[in-house]
Amino acid sequence: MTEQTSTTHTNLATLAADAAATGEWWKEGALEHRPELALPPRVLTILDNAGITTVEQLKAAGPARLREMEGIGKLGFDQIVELLRALDRQNGGGSHA
C-alpha cells in the first residue's frame, strides 16, 4: 500500500493579498511601507508571465534565472530575496513555505 503525500503550494498573489489584508493599512504611514510578505504588483506580473506563481516555483527558479528576467532589475530581485527571507523567518528558518 502506498501513502499519498499532499503537497501544498503557496500562491504569491494570495500571499500578497493576505499580507495586505492582515495589516492595519488604514493607519497613518502604513501605505508607505510594503508588507514584508508581499511583492509589488509589477514584480508579481513579471513572475506570473514567466509562469512563476508559487513560492515553491520562485525558490526553484533560482537567482540566475530571476536576474535574467526582463523587468525584474536589482530592486525587484532584492524584494524577492526579502520575501523569501521573511517566509523563512515566519517558518522558523525552515526551507518550506
Buried (B, 14 or more C-beta within 10 A) or exposed (E): EEEEEEEEEBBBBEBBEBBBEEBEEEEEEEEEEBBBBBBEEBBBEBBEEBEBBBBBBBBEBEEEEBEEBEEBBEEBBEBBEBBBEBBBEEEEEEEEB
